[in-house]
């Protein structure tokens, strides 16, 4: 999950931020496409690349499992690997949102990685300390439930919650991008 998170967050922060910093965003926005469509197309590309990376991870693990003849359910393995997508996408959407609102790729990347680290710490510490239940539930890692995905399956409500927050963050980022002055 950490590698998928790093990939998705860096990609999410750079979707608009890198083009704005390099000065190429002006050329892209000179086309007749509205800003919201540019933003949504870029986030759609992020989703596609994330799913491709996860599929490659599954193929690599499945190939290893078949090569050494380990008995496992490849369908559950696929579900477990794809379960990382909502977690990666929620943090990518946060970076995307911050870039859309402020335009600073570095700040968006730093803030998002800090939020990911803090929420991970809250989640892992909740198992050994008396962190209140409401605070535990603020962490996307709580809803990710990666430890039990292979044995118990993926909880569709948890996935829906993570994807719902992702959509909300994307919508806020698009809204902010539509209304702000660009730094090009």
FIDODO-31126 format. One record per residue (C-alpha): residue number from 1; x, y, z. Coordinates in Angstrom, 1 decimal. Layout:
<recs>
REC,i,xx,yy,zz
REC,NUM,X,Y,Z;
...
</recs>
This chain:
<recs>
REC,i,xx,yy,zz
REC,1,0.0,0.0,0.0;
REC,2,2.8,2.4,0.8;
REC,3,4.3,2.1,-2.7;
REC,4,0.9,2.6,-4.4;
REC,5,0.3,5.5,-2.1;
REC,6,3.6,7.1,-3.1;
REC,7,2.9,6.6,-6.8;
REC,8,-0.7,7.9,-6.6;
REC,9,0.1,10.9,-4.4;
REC,10,3.1,12.0,-6.5;
REC,11,1.1,11.6,-9.7;
REC,12,-1.9,13.3,-8.2;
REC,13,0.1,16.3,-7.1;
REC,14,1.7,16.6,-10.5;
REC,15,-1.4,16.4,-12.7;
REC,16,-1.9,20.1,-12.8;
REC,17,0.9,21.3,-10.5;
REC,18,3.8,20.2,-12.7;
REC,19,2.3,21.8,-15.8;
REC,20,1.6,25.0,-14.0;
REC,21,5.1,25.2,-12.6;
REC,22,6.7,24.5,-16.0;
REC,23,4.4,27.0,-17.8;
REC,24,2.8,24.4,-20.2;
REC,25,-0.6,24.7,-18.5;
REC,26,-1.3,27.9,-20.4;
REC,27,-1.0,26.0,-23.7;
REC,28,-3.3,23.2,-22.5;
REC,29,-5.9,25.7,-21.4;
REC,30,-5.8,27.6,-24.6;
REC,31,-7.7,24.7,-26.2;
REC,32,-11.5,24.9,-26.3;
REC,33,-11.8,22.4,-23.5;
REC,34,-13.3,23.8,-20.2;
REC,35,-11.0,23.7,-17.1;
REC,36,-13.2,21.1,-15.4;
REC,37,-12.9,18.7,-18.3;
REC,38,-9.1,19.0,-18.3;
REC,39,-9.0,18.3,-14.6;
REC,40,-11.4,15.3,-14.8;
REC,41,-9.5,13.9,-17.8;
REC,42,-6.3,14.1,-15.8;
REC,43,-7.8,12.4,-12.8;
REC,44,-9.2,9.7,-15.1;
REC,45,-5.7,9.1,-16.3;
REC,46,-4.5,8.7,-12.7;
REC,47,-7.2,6.1,-12.0;
REC,48,-6.3,4.2,-15.2;
REC,49,-2.5,4.2,-14.4;
REC,50,-3.2,3.2,-10.8;
REC,51,-5.3,0.3,-11.9;
REC,52,-2.6,-0.7,-14.5;
REC,53,0.0,-0.7,-11.7;
REC,54,-2.1,-2.7,-9.4;
REC,55,-2.9,-5.2,-12.2;
REC,56,0.9,-5.5,-12.8;
REC,57,1.4,-6.1,-9.1;
REC,58,-1.2,-8.9,-9.1;
REC,59,0.2,-10.5,-12.2;
REC,60,3.7,-10.5,-10.6;
REC,61,2.4,-12.0,-7.4;
REC,62,0.2,-14.5,-9.2;
REC,63,3.1,-15.6,-11.4;
REC,64,5.2,-16.1,-8.3;
REC,65,2.4,-18.1,-6.6;
REC,66,2.0,-20.3,-9.7;
REC,67,5.8,-20.8,-10.1;
REC,68,6.3,-22.1,-6.6;
REC,69,2.9,-23.9,-6.5;
REC,70,1.4,-22.2,-3.5;
REC,71,-2.3,-22.9,-3.0;
REC,72,-4.2,-19.7,-3.0;
REC,73,-7.4,-18.2,-4.5;
REC,74,-6.2,-15.9,-7.3;
REC,75,-9.6,-14.2,-7.3;
REC,76,-9.2,-13.2,-3.6;
REC,77,-5.7,-12.2,-4.3;
REC,78,-6.9,-9.9,-7.1;
REC,79,-9.5,-8.4,-4.8;
REC,80,-6.9,-7.9,-2.1;
REC,81,-4.6,-6.1,-4.5;
REC,82,-7.3,-4.0,-6.1;
REC,83,-8.4,-3.1,-2.6;
REC,84,-5.4,-0.8,-2.5;
REC,85,-6.9,1.4,-5.3;
REC,86,-9.4,3.3,-3.1;
REC,87,-6.7,4.0,-0.5;
REC,88,-4.2,5.3,-3.0;
REC,89,-6.9,7.3,-4.8;
REC,90,-8.2,9.0,-1.7;
REC,91,-4.7,10.4,-1.0;
REC,92,-4.1,11.1,-4.7;
REC,93,-7.4,13.1,-4.7;
REC,94,-6.3,15.1,-1.6;
REC,95,-3.1,16.1,-3.5;
REC,96,-5.1,16.8,-6.6;
REC,97,-7.6,18.9,-4.6;
REC,98,-4.8,20.9,-2.9;
REC,99,-3.1,21.5,-6.3;
REC,100,-6.4,22.6,-7.8;
REC,101,-7.1,25.0,-4.9;
REC,102,-3.6,26.5,-4.5;
REC,103,-1.5,25.4,-7.5;
REC,104,1.6,24.6,-5.4;
REC,105,2.7,21.0,-6.3;
REC,106,5.3,20.8,-3.6;
REC,107,3.0,22.0,-0.8;
REC,108,0.2,19.6,-2.0;
REC,109,2.7,16.7,-2.0;
REC,110,4.0,17.6,1.4;
REC,111,0.7,18.1,3.1;
REC,112,-0.8,14.9,1.6;
REC,113,2.2,12.8,2.7;
REC,114,2.0,14.3,6.1;
REC,115,-1.8,13.5,6.3;
REC,116,-1.1,10.0,5.1;
REC,117,1.6,9.5,7.7;
REC,118,-0.4,11.0,10.6;
REC,119,-3.5,9.0,9.7;
REC,120,-1.4,5.8,9.4;
REC,121,0.1,6.5,12.8;
REC,122,-3.3,7.1,14.4;
REC,123,-4.6,3.8,12.8;
REC,124,-1.6,1.7,13.9;
REC,125,-1.4,3.3,17.4;
REC,126,-5.2,2.7,17.9;
REC,127,-4.5,-1.0,18.2;
REC,128,-2.2,-0.6,21.2;
REC,129,-3.5,2.6,22.9;
REC,130,-6.8,4.0,24.0;
REC,131,-7.4,6.3,21.0;
REC,132,-11.1,7.1,20.9;
REC,133,-13.1,5.2,18.3;
REC,134,-14.3,8.4,16.5;
REC,135,-10.6,9.4,16.0;
REC,136,-9.8,5.9,14.6;
REC,137,-12.6,6.3,12.1;
REC,138,-11.1,9.5,10.7;
REC,139,-8.2,7.5,9.2;
REC,140,-8.6,6.2,5.7;
REC,141,-6.4,3.3,6.8;
REC,142,-9.2,2.2,9.2;
REC,143,-11.5,1.9,6.2;
REC,144,-8.9,0.3,4.0;
REC,145,-8.9,-2.9,6.0;
REC,146,-6.0,-4.3,4.0;
REC,147,-5.0,-6.9,6.6;
REC,148,-8.2,-8.8,6.3;
REC,149,-8.9,-8.4,2.6;
REC,150,-7.4,-11.8,1.6;
REC,151,-9.0,-13.8,4.4;
REC,152,-12.4,-12.1,4.9;
REC,153,-12.8,-10.3,1.5;
REC,154,-13.2,-6.7,0.7;
REC,155,-16.0,-4.8,2.4;
REC,156,-17.9,-2.9,-0.3;
REC,157,-19.2,-0.3,2.1;
REC,158,-15.6,0.6,3.1;
REC,159,-14.7,0.9,-0.6;
REC,160,-17.7,3.0,-1.3;
REC,161,-16.9,5.3,1.6;
REC,162,-13.3,5.8,0.4;
REC,163,-14.4,6.3,-3.2;
REC,164,-17.1,8.8,-2.0;
REC,165,-14.5,10.9,-0.2;
REC,166,-12.3,10.7,-3.2;
REC,167,-15.1,12.0,-5.5;
REC,168,-15.7,14.8,-3.0;
REC,169,-12.0,15.8,-2.9;
REC,170,-11.9,15.8,-6.8;
REC,171,-15.0,17.9,-6.9;
REC,172,-13.5,20.4,-4.5;
REC,173,-10.3,20.5,-6.5;
REC,174,-12.1,21.1,-9.8;
REC,175,-14.2,23.8,-8.1;
REC,176,-11.1,25.5,-6.8;
REC,177,-9.3,25.2,-10.1;
REC,178,-12.2,26.7,-12.0;
REC,179,-12.2,29.8,-9.8;
REC,180,-8.5,30.6,-9.1;
REC,181,-6.0,32.7,-11.0;
REC,182,-3.4,30.4,-12.6;
REC,183,0.3,31.0,-12.0;
REC,184,1.3,30.8,-15.7;
</recs>
